[in-house]
């Protein structure tokens, strides 16, 4: 029997909760349509208390990054513009610049409540618009909540 990955333990209950609200499995990432204004917005707003900021950052990442150079991402943006309408199109028109490279995002997890994650994005040394985003607990309460989700004991050694 395969044990779920730490990511699955954290995101799985959020995905399942969103599926119940939305009636279908949500998109796999915040960049997808659900985070930018279509029928899964109710799910995004319940998971991300700062929904508008999260959606703005994801739209900026599309607009300023691969949306300009990757034909498939361009097609996704066209599809989102049609299916989401003004909530997505308006964000694209009014965003002033690049997404933030670092900050703190708040999530509400159905099993442990609010979790604050500090993030930092790093560009990779290639011309393919890829980047690495690292998330770490932003405070002791969030670290304890993540430990509960992953089954880790406080103070135990962990692989990084």
N, C-alpha and C positions, 0 to 999 in steps of 0.2 A: 504494500500500500504506500503510495506517495503522499508525503506530508505537504500541505500547502506551503508555498513560499511566504516569507514575511510580507511581501507586497500583497499577496492574495489574502492574507489574514487581515490586513488593514483595509484594502479597497473592496474586498468581496462583500462584506456586509453593507457598505455604502452603495455598491452597485445593486445588490438585492433590494435594498430599501427604495432605490430610485426606480427599479423595475416595477415595484408595487405601486408607486405613485404614478408613474408614466404609462404603465401598461405594456411596456416593452423594455428589452435590455437597453440601457443607455449607451451612448458612444463611449469608447474606451479611454478617451482623454478629455481634459477640459478644453482643448483646442477644437474639438469636434462641435457639431451643431448644437448639442445640448448646452454648452457653455456660452453660446453666443446668441441665444434668443429664440429657439424654436420650441416645440412642445415640451421638451425636457427641461425648460427653464425652471419649472417648479422644483424639480429635483436639484438642480444646481443651486438654487436659492436656499434650499433646506440644508445642503452640505456646506456651502460657502456663505457665511454671514455677510461678507463683503463682496457679494456677487458682482456688482457693477465694476468694481476694481479688477476682479479676476477676469471677467469677460473682456474688459478693455485691454488688459495685458495680453490675453491670448489673441485678440484681434490684431493688436499691434505686432505681435510676433509673426503672425501670418503676413500682414501687410508689408512689414519692413524686411522680412527675411525671404523664405522660400516662395512666397506668393509672387515675387517679382521674377524669379528665375526658373522655378520648377513648374512645368506645364500641368502636372497632376495636382499640385497645390493650387494653381490658378483655376483649374476646373472645380476643385472643391470650393474655393471662394465664390465662384460663379454660382454653384449649386446652393451654397448657403445664402447668397444674396437673394436668390429666387425663393427658396423654401422658408427662410427666416424673415425675409422682408426688411422693413425699416430698422428693427433692433440691430441687425447685423450691418446692413448697408450704412446706417447712420454712424455706427462706430467706426467703420472704415473711413468715412468722409471726415469725421471730426477729430480723429486721433492725431495729436500733434507730433509724435516722434516715435522713438524706439521704445520697446518694452524695458522695464527696469531689469537690471542685471542682478539685483539682489533685493531682499526684503523679507517680510514675514507674511505668511498667508494663514488665515484661520480656517479650520475645517470643523464641522460638527459630526462626529462619528456616532452611529447609533448605539454602540456598546460602551464607549468611554467618554462621551461628551466632547467638549471643545478641545481641540489640539492645535497648538500654534507651531508652525514649521518655518524655520528660517531657511531661505533658499539663496543659492548663488548660481548663476549661469556662467559657463565658460565656453568660449568658442573653441572648436577643434581646429587643428592646423591643416585644414583641407578646404578646397573651394566648393563645398557641397552644401553650404548653409546648415550644417549640423552643429549642435552644441550639446554640452552636458550640463544638466541641472542637478545640483546636489541639495537634498533636503535633510535638515537636522532639527531635532527638537529645539524650540526657541527658549524654553524655560524648563525648570524642574518638574512642574506639573505635567507638561506635555511629554517629557522623557518618561515619567512614571506611567502615563497612559499608554504610550507606545510599548513599553516593557510589558504591560498587562496584555496587550493585543498579541505580542509575539511570544509570550510565555517566558520571557527573560526575567530572571531574578535581579532585583536592584543590587548593584555592586558586583555582579558577575562579570567575568572576562568576556569580551565579545570580539568577533572578527570585524575588522573595518576594511 
